[in-house]
Structure formats: C-alpha cells, structure tokens
Amino acid sequence: MRINRILLSAPLVVVALVIQVTILARLQLPGAVPDLLLLVVVALALVYGHVGGALIGFFAGLLADLAPPSDHAIGRYALVLCVIGYAAGLTRPDSGRHRSATLPLLVVIGAAIGSTLMYAGVGALVGDTAARHVGIVGLLLSATLYDLLLAPFTVPLVMALARKTDGDLLAGEGSGSTSGSAGDAGYGWLTTGTGLKASRGAMKSLRTGAGIGSQRGGLLGKSARDKVGRIKGVKRL
C-alpha cells in the first residue's frame, strides 16, 4: 500500500474503533451494535480496491480483536473484515468513482449481512453460541438497520478523504508525466533542429556539388572548344 493510504487509514480505523467501543457499544440498543469500523473499512475499500480493502480490513479486525473488552478468539473479526474489505473492493469501478450512491448503499447492506453471518459462522466453528441465544434473524435486521442509518454520515466522508489523498498523489504524478512529456517534446525539438541542420548541410553539399559540376562542365566545354579550334586550324592550314 502507498504511504499516504496508510497515513489516512490508520487514524480513521483507530478513531472508528474508539467511538464504537466507548460510545456505540454503550447505547444498549436492541440486537446488534452499530458497526462503525465496518463502515470505515467498506468506504476505504470502495476507493482503494480489493487489495487495499483486504489489508485494511485485516488490520482493523485484528485491532478490534485485541482491543478490550473483546471476549472472542483473536483473528475472528480480522478474518471477517478481511473478506468484507476484499469483496467491497471488487465493486470499485475502473474509473475509481461511483456514478451514484446506489452501489455503495448495496455494498453497505451486503457488508452488514455478510459480516454478521460470517461472524456467527466462525463463532459456531470455535464453539461460540452467543448468536443462537440472541437470534440470527434479529441480529441481521438490527445490524443492517443500524449500519444503514450510520452510513450516510460516515461512508461519503471517508470516501471523499480517501479520494482527496489519492487525487493529490495523482496530481503529483500527472505533473511528473507532464514534465516528462515536455522533456520528450524538447527532445523532439532537438532532433528536429538536428534534422534541419542536416538538411541544410545536405543542401550546401548539393550546391557545392552543383558548383563543382558546373565548373567541370565549363572546363569540359572549354577543352572541347579548344580541340575543335585546333582541328579547324589544322584544316585551314
């Protein structure tokens, strides 16, 4: 990953995790807890692509696994967010910008449902049956509802920040490419000038050759006249 992406992603992930642990987790809402960390990962993956989304998701999930009051196996949420970041990054268009908010909204819904199912599934594999007591249907509905309510205040802002940092880098690369093209253009001008000099030299050589040819022609003509004059003189004698 690029340095500017790491410098932006790390503070956003830390801030999102702190807000989620200290504020959102203490709201005592029915069902699931609003997952601000998931929304940040999804927003960054929508801009950075599947590779960046997977890396950010893994480290964000690992940080959540290690942060208190975590009571689940380490690596469980890292796996979930890694897969979610990768899948969300696959929806990034080739131009890097989404034409409407429909696709990011669908990605948020899919991420909320997918992360809940994956978290519950991994928990079932390691013997965590907490999701059974709460009810998987209630968790899905509440997680999707909370994330959708929180997404308009989070996803556009994070995506704008990510595009701005990438835009500054692209602008710098664009200026470098401009200077490179200017250098190529300058090189073209130099080669053109060399060609002009070469053509001038060729014209000069042609003119010199023509002058030499005319001189040779004049000498040949003079010698021929002298020869004719001599022959005529002999005949006259």
Beta strands, then each sheet from edge to edge (+ up, - down):
end
